[in-house]
Amino acid sequence: MNSRSLLQVVLAASVSTVLVAATASSAAAAQPVGTAPRATTAGHWQSMGPDSSGGYLAFTRAAPSRLYVLPDAGYSVFRSDDHGLTWRQPGWLGMPGAVGVRVAADPGNPDVVWVTANASGGDHGYVLRSDDGAETFHPVLDTQTALADIVVSPSGRQLFAAGAAGVYASVDGGVKWRLLPGSPGAARRLAFSGGNLVVGTGDGLYLIEDALRNPRTARKLPLPGSIFTTHLSAHGGLVVASPLRDGSAVVSQDYGRTWRTLTGPWGTDTVVFSAVAAGEIHVQTLQASADGPMARKNVWLSSDQGQTWTARPEATPAVDLYSDLGSFPDRPHQEVVTGTAGVFTTRDSTHFQRIGVPATAVDALAQSGPVLVAGTGTGSYSSASPLSRHLPAGYQDWGWTGHSPDTLGNTIGALAAVPNGMLRVRDAYCPDSCIALEQSSDRGAHWQTLTFADGESRSLAVDPRHPSRLYIGASVMFTGVYSSTDGGSTLQPHYLPGLSGVRSVAVDPRTDGSLWIGDFTGLYRSRDGGATVTKVFAGDVERVAVDPKDPAHVVAVGDHLIKVSHDGGTSFDDAFGQPSATYSDVTFAPDGTVFAVSGDAADGPGRGVVRSTDGGARWADISAGLPDRDVRSVLVSADGQWLFAGTGRSGVYRLAVGSRSLRP
């Protein structure tokens, strides 16, 4: 992540709370992805990755190799039973409109998991419990105000949840709850230090002594300065706390009773993260300066309670801004760190390995030879594993460069394969919103920018007869189509009055310059490379697909519509019997089967994947077993064996659809 984007994330996070509304669809019971290598069976959707999201961590000594992760988006919980080598399909929170904030695991029962969550607007907070290892959740506490953190006692009997109204407590494993009298309002973070409970709020730190036996009245602690608590962590009697910005960290060595400012070689740099793991203090700092928003940034470690420090300058470029830190009970000297684009392990805060999690939105898919490429909000990822029948170990991680990707200006809107590699359109900043057209000659491992253009894009089409001719649909800063006759080295803009946002461009290979253009306002036809258009029908069109074997066969999908033409667009008929939904993508398989997918929309959740075997006239739902019905993109492998669905919350899934892939 570049320095500009990291600072933006810090500033944005400092004034935001995770109260985003979401509608989580009910999922079937999650099935383990399994240990690799593993063969695919018919009718089973498999999570393929890519690992590209961070979140919040929970460990349990009852299953030392198990890790639960609540991704930043907060819709579900991911679980790994093998130190992050593979991840089970996510377990959804089961509360429509609720977004998870923090996660905790029972130390004695590895299948009991707790999540604090909030409804849209923060008018309700929930403690959710799972008894089946994060496959399903149910509410055990419903409050009229928002909740934040949750912690579980070493015995698993006592639980404490921090919220706007104060600190809630349960002494029977979460069956009954009460608001602790005198507990501070606006409670944000909690940490056990011995038998004491340290409470971080928006105006400082409080201590509830003897919290596990006879909780005392919370008392506000005198601090060297004010602190809007964002990070709070303890190990034994050592406790550290810090705000997100505009302040420095504080440390206690006596179970939270007295505090001092945590100082170090970073001088006046802002402390943006602090934690204690295995008795070692971790501090991440950054400093704004005139020659770059973060000319100085570093991670610092202290094993002597903050007396001396060792710099780890390799950590921030690898992980980016830390969000959580912990360790597996059976690997106490290996730290697990989360950042914006992944979950990582390290033994020295210098060398990192990414282990999770596949909780990312995939808006574009393409195949380049033996490799599948997925476009996400943090760039594109490529791997040969999804096209393999027998999956190798660690198949959900699609390769890591050793550096955290940019998380702003790095959303991939579309991908396309060309004879000598791949093309993609990336929504960038120049400094305002712009389109970066980029090419790769190594199947998506590295990218080179060809040119920039105004606007944002979700569509890229290459003429199959003349691969040097390509077309980009654009919206926002520029509404229309860009065309190129030199492989993208130069782009010719075609502004199209009357259109409000081009979502899709598809080439009609029967005639040079013939295009189908999907827009918010309808489907359009161009016969001159996008210079002019004629409206075919009205409607909100998301995607257009042309049958590669019969170009007169065209399918257009969008907001509650699937329309099919068998005469080159002279007429379009409505499909029969398809579920009413907002369809986001459509594609043809080599045998002529058509697949369409539906994503979440303002009027309801996505419906998953539908299939037509009669050219698009009739459709059948094939989403059974697909845990994430918010599907954004779809692709059939070139050999027709695999169907890939790019989802909005949990990466790519695959389903075996070809006869050869189903053989034992």
C-alpha positions in Angstrom: 0.0 0.0 0.0 1.4 3.4 -0.9 1.9 6.1 1.7 -1.0 8.2 0.4 -3.5 5.4 0.7 -2.3 4.3 4.1 -2.8 7.7 5.5 -6.3 7.9 4.0 -7.2 4.6 5.7 -5.9 5.9 9.0 -7.9 9.2 8.8 -11.0 7.5 7.6 -10.9 4.8 10.3 -10.4 7.4 13.0 -13.8 9.0 12.4 -15.7 5.9 11.5 -17.3 3.0 13.4 -18.1 -0.3 11.9 -21.8 0.1 11.7 -22.3 -0.6 8.0 -25.6 -2.2 7.1 -25.5 -5.5 5.4 -27.9 -8.3 4.5 -26.4 -11.6 5.1 -28.1 -14.5 3.3 -28.8 -17.7 5.2 -26.1 -20.2 4.3 -26.2 -23.9 4.2 -24.1 -25.7 6.9 -20.5 -25.0 6.0 -18.5 -27.9 4.8 -14.8 -28.2 5.4 -12.7 -27.4 2.4 -10.5 -30.4 3.4 -6.8 -31.1 3.4 -5.1 -31.0 0.1 -4.7 -32.7 -2.3 -8.3 -33.3 -2.7 -10.5 -34.3 -5.7 -13.8 -32.6 -6.5 -17.1 -34.3 -6.4 -20.2 -33.6 -8.4 -22.5 -30.8 -7.1 -20.2 -29.4 -4.5 -19.3 -25.8 -4.5 -15.7 -25.3 -3.2 -14.1 -22.2 -1.8 -11.0 -21.4 -3.9 -9.7 -18.2 -2.4 -7.9 -15.9 -2.9 -6.6 -15.1 0.5 -6.7 -11.3 0.5 -8.5 -10.0 3.5 -7.7 -9.3 7.1 -9.9 -9.0 10.2 -10.1 -9.8 13.9 -8.7 -13.0 15.4 -9.8 -15.6 18.0 -7.9 -18.6 19.2 -8.8 -21.4 21.6 -6.5 -23.6 23.6 -9.0 -26.4 23.3 -8.0 -26.7 19.6 -4.5 -25.1 19.4 -4.3 -25.2 15.6 -7.7 -23.6 15.1 -8.2 -19.9 14.1 -11.4 -17.9 13.8 -11.3 -14.7 11.7 -14.1 -12.1 11.6 -13.2 -10.2 8.4 -13.2 -6.4 8.3 -16.6 -6.4 6.4 -18.1 -8.2 9.4 -20.7 -10.4 7.6 -19.3 -13.8 8.5 -16.7 -15.8 10.4 -14.0 -17.9 8.7 -12.4 -20.9 10.4 -9.2 -22.8 9.8 -8.3 -26.0 11.7 -4.8 -26.3 10.3 -3.0 -23.1 11.2 -4.5 -21.3 8.2 -3.5 -23.7 5.5 -7.1 -24.2 4.4 -10.3 -22.3 5.3 -13.8 -23.7 5.7 -16.7 -22.0 3.9 -17.7 -19.0 6.0 -20.4 -19.1 8.7 -22.8 -16.2 8.3 -24.0 -14.3 11.3 -27.7 -15.0 10.6 -28.9 -11.5 11.6 -30.1 -9.5 8.6 -28.7 -6.1 8.7 -26.2 -6.9 11.4 -22.4 -6.4 11.0 -19.9 -8.1 13.3 -17.4 -6.0 15.2 -15.3 -8.4 17.3 -14.9 -12.1 17.8 -13.9 -14.3 20.7 -13.6 -18.1 21.2 -14.3 -20.3 24.3 -11.0 -21.5 25.8 -12.5 -24.9 26.8 -14.9 -25.7 24.0 -13.4 -25.1 20.6 -16.8 -24.9 18.9 -18.2 -22.1 21.0 -17.6 -18.7 19.3 -18.9 -15.2 20.3 -19.4 -12.2 18.1 -20.5 -8.7 18.9 -22.6 -7.1 16.1 -24.6 -4.0 15.4 -27.7 -3.3 13.4 -27.7 -0.6 10.8 -27.6 2.8 12.4 -26.4 1.4 15.7 -29.8 1.3 17.4 -29.3 -2.3 18.4 -26.3 -4.3 19.5 -26.1 -8.1 19.7 -24.0 -10.8 21.2 -24.1 -13.8 18.9 -23.2 -17.3 19.9 -22.2 -20.3 17.8 -22.1 -23.8 19.2 -21.0 -25.5 16.0 -17.6 -23.9 15.2 -18.9 -20.8 13.5 -21.3 -22.6 11.1 -24.4 -20.9 12.5 -25.0 -18.1 15.1 -27.9 -17.1 17.3 -28.4 -14.0 19.5 -28.0 -14.3 23.3 -28.0 -10.6 24.1 -30.0 -7.8 22.4 -29.3 -4.3 23.5 -30.9 -0.9 22.5 -27.4 0.5 21.8 -24.3 -0.5 19.9 -21.8 -3.0 21.1 -18.1 -3.1 20.5 -15.6 -5.6 22.1 -16.1 -9.0 23.8 -13.8 -11.0 26.0 -14.1 -14.5 27.5 -12.5 -15.5 30.9 -9.9 -18.2 31.1 -12.6 -20.6 32.4 -15.1 -19.7 29.7 -17.8 -19.0 32.2 -17.6 -15.2 32.4 -18.1 -13.0 29.4 -17.9 -9.2 29.1 -19.2 -7.1 26.2 -18.3 -3.5 25.8 -20.9 -1.1 24.4 -22.3 2.4 24.3 -24.3 1.9 27.5 -21.4 0.4 29.4 -20.1 -3.1 30.1 -22.4 -6.1 30.0 -21.5 -9.3 32.0 -22.5 -12.9 32.0 -21.4 -15.5 34.6 -23.1 -18.5 33.1 -21.5 -18.8 29.7 -23.7 -16.2 28.0 -27.2 -17.4 29.1 -28.0 -14.4 31.2 -26.5 -10.9 31.0 -26.6 -7.7 33.1 -25.2 -4.3 32.7 -22.5 -3.8 35.4 -23.6 -0.9 37.7 -21.2 2.0 37.4 -19.5 0.7 34.3 -18.3 3.5 31.9 -20.4 4.4 28.9 -19.0 4.5 25.4 -16.9 1.4 26.2 -14.9 0.4 23.2 -12.2 -2.2 24.1 -11.7 -4.7 26.9 -8.7 -6.7 28.2 -8.1 -9.0 31.1 -5.0 -8.4 33.2 -4.9 -10.9 36.0 -8.4 -10.8 37.6 -8.9 -7.2 36.6 -10.8 -6.0 33.6 -9.4 -2.9 31.8 -12.0 -0.9 29.9 -11.0 1.5 27.1 -13.5 4.2 26.2 -13.7 7.3 24.1 -12.3 9.5 27.0 -9.8 7.2 28.6 -9.2 4.0 30.6 -11.2 2.4 33.5 -10.4 -0.4 35.8 -12.8 -3.0 37.2 -10.9 -4.9 39.8 -11.6 -8.5 40.7 -13.9 -8.7 37.7 -14.1 -12.5 37.6 -15.2 -13.0 41.2 -16.7 -9.8 42.7 -16.5 -6.9 40.2 -15.8 -3.6 41.9 -17.2 -0.3 40.6 -15.2 0.9 37.6 -12.8 3.7 38.4 -11.3 6.1 35.8 -7.5 5.8 35.7 -5.2 8.8 35.7 -3.3 8.9 32.5 -0.4 11.0 31.2 -2.7 12.4 28.5 -6.1 11.9 26.9 -6.8 8.8 24.9 -9.6 7.7 22.6 -9.0 4.0 23.0 -8.8 2.0 19.8 -6.2 -0.7 20.7 -6.0 -2.4 24.1 -4.0 -5.5 24.9 -2.7 -7.3 27.9 -0.4 -10.2 28.9 -0.2 -10.9 32.6 0.3 -7.6 34.4 1.6 -5.9 31.2 -1.1 -3.7 29.5 -0.8 -1.3 26.5 -3.4 1.0 25.0 -3.4 3.5 22.2 -5.7 5.6 20.1 -5.8 5.4 16.3 -4.2 8.8 15.9 -3.6 12.1 17.6 -2.0 10.6 20.6 0.6 8.2 21.9 0.4 4.8 23.6 0.4 4.2 27.4 1.6 1.2 29.3 0.9 -0.4 32.7 3.1 -3.0 34.4 0.9 -3.5 37.4 -2.3 -5.0 36.0 -3.7 -1.7 34.9 -3.5 0.3 38.1 -0.9 2.9 37.1 0.2 4.1 33.7 3.0 5.9 31.9 3.5 7.2 28.4 5.1 4.6 26.1 8.1 6.3 24.6 10.6 5.1 22.1 12.9 5.9 19.1 9.9 7.0 17.1 9.9 10.4 18.8 6.7 12.4 18.0 5.5 9.9 15.3 1.9 8.8 15.8 1.3 5.4 17.3 -1.4 3.8 15.2 -1.3 0.3 16.7 -0.2 -1.3 19.9 -0.4 -4.9 21.3 1.2 -7.3 23.6 2.0 -10.9 22.4 3.9 -13.4 24.5 5.1 -10.6 26.7 6.5 -8.6 23.8 5.2 -5.1 23.0 4.4 -4.3 19.4 4.0 -0.7 18.3 3.3 0.6 14.8 4.0 4.3 14.0 3.8 6.7 11.2 4.6 10.3 10.6 3.3 12.8 8.1 5.9 15.1 6.5 6.2 17.6 3.7 7.9 15.2 1.3 5.4 12.4 1.7 2.4 11.7 3.8 4.3 9.0 5.6 8.0 9.5 5.0 8.6 7.6 8.3 6.7 4.5 9.3 7.9 1.5 11.3 7.1 -1.4 13.6 8.9 -1.5 16.9 9.3 -4.4 19.3 10.2 -4.4 23.0 10.8 -7.4 25.2 11.6 -5.5 28.3 8.3 -3.6 28.9 9.2 -0.7 26.7 12.7 0.1 28.0 14.5 -0.7 24.7 13.2 -1.1 21.2 14.1 -2.9 18.0 12.9 -1.6 14.6 11.3 -3.9 12.1 11.0 -1.7 8.9 10.1 -4.7 6.8 6.7 -5.2 8.6 4.7 -2.3 7.3 5.4 -2.8 3.6 4.5 -6.5 4.0 1.3 -6.2 6.1 0.4 -2.5 5.9 -1.6 -1.1 8.8 -1.9 -3.7 11.6 -5.4 -4.3 12.9 -5.0 -7.3 15.2 -2.2 -9.6 16.6 -2.1 -12.9 18.4 -0.7 -16.4 18.3 -1.7 -20.1 18.1 -1.6 -21.7 21.6 0.7 -24.4 20.2 2.9 -21.9 18.5 3.4 -19.1 21.0 6.5 -17.7 19.4 4.9 -17.4 15.9 2.7 -14.3 15.7 -0.4 -14.0 13.7 -0.9 -10.5 12.3 -3.8 -9.0 10.3 -3.7 -6.2 7.9 -6.1 -4.7 5.3 -5.2 -7.4 2.6 -4.5 -10.5 4.6 -3.7 -12.6 7.7 0.0 -13.3 8.1 2.3 -15.3 10.3 5.8 -14.3 11.3 8.5 -15.3 13.9 10.6 -12.2 13.6 8.3 -9.4 12.3 10.7 -9.4 9.2 9.7 -12.4 7.2 5.9 -13.0 6.7 3.8 -15.6 5.2 0.2 -15.0 4.2 -2.3 -17.5 5.5 -5.8 -15.9 4.9 -8.5 -15.1 4.5 -10.7 -15.5 1.3 -13.2 -12.8 2.4 -13.0 -10.5 -0.7 -15.3 -9.3 -3.4 -14.5 -10.6 -6.9 -15.9 -8.4 -9.6 -14.1 -9.9 -12.6 -12.8 -13.3 -13.7 -10.7 -14.4 -16.7 -8.6 -17.4 -17.7 -5.2 -17.2 -19.2 -4.0 -20.6 -20.3 -3.8 -22.8 -17.1 -4.3 -19.8 -14.8 -7.5 -18.2 -13.3 -7.3 -14.5 -12.7 -9.6 -12.7 -10.2 -10.1 -9.0 -10.0 -10.7 -7.6 -6.5 -10.7 -4.3 -4.6 -7.0 -4.8 -3.8 -5.8 -5.7 -7.3 -5.8 -9.0 -9.3 -4.8 -12.4 -8.1 -3.8 -15.4 -10.3 -3.4 -19.1 -9.6 -3.4 -22.4 -11.5 -4.9 -24.3 -8.5 -8.6 -23.5 -9.3 -8.2 -25.2 -12.6 -6.7 -28.3 -11.1 -8.8 -31.4 -10.1 -6.5 -32.3 -7.3 -5.9 -29.2 -5.1 -2.4 -28.6 -3.7 -1.7 -27.6 -0.1 -2.5 -24.0 0.5 -4.5 -23.7 -2.7 -6.6 -20.8 -1.3 -3.6 -18.5 -1.3 -2.9 -17.4 -4.9 0.6 -16.2 -4.4 2.0 -13.3 -2.5 4.7 -10.8 -3.6 5.8 -10.1 -0.1 4.3 -6.6 -0.1 0.9 -5.5 0.8 -1.2 -4.4 -2.3 -2.6 -0.9 -2.5 -6.1 -0.7 -1.0 -7.2 2.5 -2.6 -7.2 3.1 -6.3 -6.7 -0.6 -6.9 -10.2 -2.0 -7.8 -10.2 -4.1 -10.8 -13.3 -3.5 -12.9 -12.7 -6.0 -15.8 -10.2 -8.5 -17.2 -9.7 -10.0 -20.6 -7.3 -12.5 -22.1 -5.4 -11.7 -25.3 -3.0 -13.8 -27.3 0.1 -12.6 -25.6 -1.2 -12.2 -22.1 -3.9 -10.4 -20.2 -5.5 -6.9 -20.0 -7.3 -5.3 -17.1 -9.0 -2.0 -16.3 -8.2 -0.6 -12.8 -10.1 2.2 -11.2 -7.3 4.5 -10.1 -6.7 8.1 -9.0 -5.1 10.6 -11.3 -5.6 12.4 -8.8 -9.4 12.2 -9.4 -11.1 9.0 -10.5 -9.6 7.5 -13.7 -9.2 4.3 -15.6 -5.8 2.6 -15.8 -5.6 0.2 -18.7 -2.8 -2.3 -17.9 -1.3 -5.4 -19.5 0.4 -8.6 -18.2 2.7 -10.9 -20.2 3.0 -13.4 -17.4 -0.6 -14.5 -16.8 -1.4 -11.8 -14.3 1.7 -12.0 -12.0 2.9 -8.5 -13.0 1.2 -5.6 -14.7 2.3 -2.6 -16.7 0.2 0.5 -17.3 -0.5 1.3 -20.9 -2.5 4.5 -20.6 -5.0 6.4 -18.4 -8.4 7.7 -19.2 -11.2 9.6 -17.4 -13.9 7.8 -15.6 -14.5 4.4 -14.0 -15.0 1.1 -15.8 -16.5 -2.3 -15.2 -16.2 -3.6 -18.8 -13.4 -4.5 -21.3 -14.0 -6.3 -24.6 -11.4 -7.6 -27.1 -12.4 -8.3 -30.7 -11.8 -12.0 -31.1 -10.9 -11.6 -34.8 -8.7 -8.6 -34.3 -7.2 -8.8 -30.8 -5.5 -5.4 -31.1 -9.0 -3.8 -31.2 -10.5 -3.3 -27.8 -13.3 -1.4 -26.1 -13.8 0.0 -22.6 -17.1 1.1 -21.2 -16.9 4.1 -18.9 -19.0 6.0 -16.4 -18.8 8.8 -13.7 -16.2 11.3 -15.0 -16.9 10.2 -18.6 -19.9 8.3 -20.0 -19.3 6.4 -23.2 -16.9 4.1 -24.8 -13.1 4.1 -25.4 -11.8 2.3 -28.4 -8.3 1.3 -29.4 -6.8 -0.2 -32.5 -3.3 -0.7 -31.2 -3.8 -3.0 -28.2 -4.5 -0.2 -25.8 -1.5 2.0 -26.3 -3.8 4.8 -27.2 -7.6 5.2 -26.5 -10.1 7.1 -28.6 -13.0 8.5 -26.5 -16.6 8.3 -27.7 -18.9 10.3 -25.6 -22.5 9.0 -25.8 -25.2 11.6 -24.9 -28.3 10.1 -23.3 -26.4 7.2 -21.6 -25.9 7.5 -17.8 -23.3 4.8 -17.0 -21.9 2.1 -19.3 -21.7 -1.2 -17.5 -20.9 -3.6 -20.3 -19.4 -3.8 -23.8 -19.5 -6.9 -25.9 -18.2 -7.4 -29.5 -20.4 -8.7 -32.3 -17.7 -10.4 -34.3 -19.9 -10.7 -37.5 -19.1 -7.1 -38.5 -16.1 -4.9 -37.8 -16.9 -2.2 -35.2 -20.2 -3.8 -34.2 -20.8 -3.6 -30.4 -23.4 -4.3 -27.8 -23.4 -1.7 -25.0 -25.2 -2.2 -21.7 -26.1 1.0 -19.7 -28.3 2.1 -16.8 -30.8 3.2 -19.4 -30.9 0.2 -21.6 -29.2 -1.9 -24.3 -27.6 -0.1 -27.2 -26.1 -1.2 -30.5 -23.2 0.5 -32.2 -22.0 -0.3 -35.7 -19.1 2.2 -35.8 -16.9 1.1 -32.8 -18.8 3.1 -30.2 -18.9 6.5 -32.0 -22.7 6.4 -32.2 -25.4 4.1 -30.8 -29.0 3.1 -31.4 -31.2 2.1 -28.5 -32.5 -1.5 -28.6 -34.6 -1.7 -25.5 -35.0 0.2 -22.2 -34.0 -1.2 -18.8 -31.1 -1.3 -16.4 -28.6 -3.6 -18.2 -25.6 -5.0 -16.3 -24.0 -7.4 -18.7 -24.2 -8.6 -22.3 -22.8 -11.9 -23.6 -22.5 -13.1 -27.2 -22.4 -16.8 -28.0 -18.9 -17.5 -29.4 -20.3 -20.3 -31.6 -23.4 -18.3 -32.8 -22.9 -14.5 -32.6 -26.5 -14.0 -33.5 -27.3 -15.5 -30.1 -27.1 -12.6 -27.5 -28.1 -12.6 -23.8 -28.5 -9.4 -21.8 -29.1 -9.4 -18.0 -29.7 -6.6 -15.5 -32.1 -5.3 -12.9 -34.9 -7.9 -12.9 -34.3 -8.8 -16.5 -32.9 -11.5 -18.7 -33.5 -11.0 -22.4 -32.5 -13.3 -25.2 -32.1 -12.8 -29.0 -31.5 -15.5 -31.6 -31.6 -13.1 -34.6 -28.6 -10.8 -33.9 -30.7 -8.3 -31.9 -33.5 -7.8 -34.3 -35.8 -9.0 -31.5 -35.3 -9.8 -27.8 -37.6 -12.1 -25.8 -37.9 -12.2 -22.0 -36.7 -15.3 -20.4 -39.2 -17.6 -18.8 -39.3 -18.6 -15.1 -36.0 -17.0 -13.9 -36.0 -15.8 -10.3 -36.7 -12.1 -9.9 -33.3 -10.6 -9.1 -30.7 -8.1 -10.1 -28.4 -10.1 -12.4 -24.8 -8.9 -12.5 -23.1 -11.1 -15.1 -23.7 -13.8 -17.7 -21.5 -16.1 -19.7 -21.6 -19.0 -22.2 -20.0 -22.4 -21.7 -18.3 -24.0 -24.7 -21.3 -26.4 -25.1 -23.7 -23.5 -25.3 -25.0 -23.6 -21.7 -25.7 -20.2 -20.3 -25.0 -19.2 -16.7 -26.2 -15.9 -15.1 -25.5 -14.7 -11.6 -27.2 -12.4 -9.2 -25.7 -10.0 -6.6 -27.0 -8.1 -3.7 -29.0 -5.0 -4.6 -31.0 -2.3 -2.8 -34.2 -4.3 -3.1 -32.8 -7.5 -1.7 -30.1 -10.1 -1.5 -28.5 -11.9 -4.4 -30.0 -15.2 -5.6 -26.7 -16.9 -6.6 -26.3 -18.8 -9.9 -28.9 -19.9 -12.5 -28.3 -22.0 -15.6 -30.1 -22.4 -18.9 -29.6 -25.3 -21.3 -31.9 -24.1 -24.0 -30.1 -20.9 -24.9 -31.7 -18.7 -22.2 -35.4 -19.3 -22.6 -35.7 -21.2 -19.3 -33.5 -21.1 -16.2 -32.8 -23.3 -13.2 -31.2 -22.4 -9.9 -28.0 -24.3 -9.2 -27.0 -22.4 -6.0 -27.6 -25.2 -3.6 -24.6 -25.4 -1.3 -23.2 -22.1 -2.4 -22.8 -20.2 0.9 -22.4 -16.7 -0.6 -25.4 -15.8 -2.8 -24.0 -12.3 -3.5 -22.4 -13.3 -6.8 -20.7 -10.6 -8.9 -19.0 -12.4 -11.7 -19.1 -15.8 -13.5 -16.8 -17.7 -15.8 -16.7 -21.2 -17.4 -13.2 -22.7 -17.9 -12.1 -23.0 -21.5 -12.4 -26.8 -21.4 -15.9 -26.5 -20.0 -15.1 -28.5 -16.8 -15.4 -25.8 -14.1 -17.9 -23.1 -13.3 -16.4 -20.2 -11.3 -18.5 -17.7 -9.3 -16.9 -14.6 -7.9 -18.8 -13.5 -4.8 -19.2 -10.3 -2.9 -18.0 -11.5 0.5 -16.0 -14.7 0.2 -13.9 -14.8 -2.9 -14.2 -17.4 -5.7 -16.1 -20.7 -5.6 -16.0 -23.5 -8.2 -18.4 -26.2 -9.3 -17.6 -29.1 -11.5 -19.9 -28.9 -14.5 -18.0 -30.9 -17.2 -18.2 -34.7 -17.6 -14.5 -35.2 -17.4 -14.2 -33.3 -14.0 -16.8 -35.7 -12.5 -15.0 -38.9 -13.2 -13.7 -40.8 -10.2 
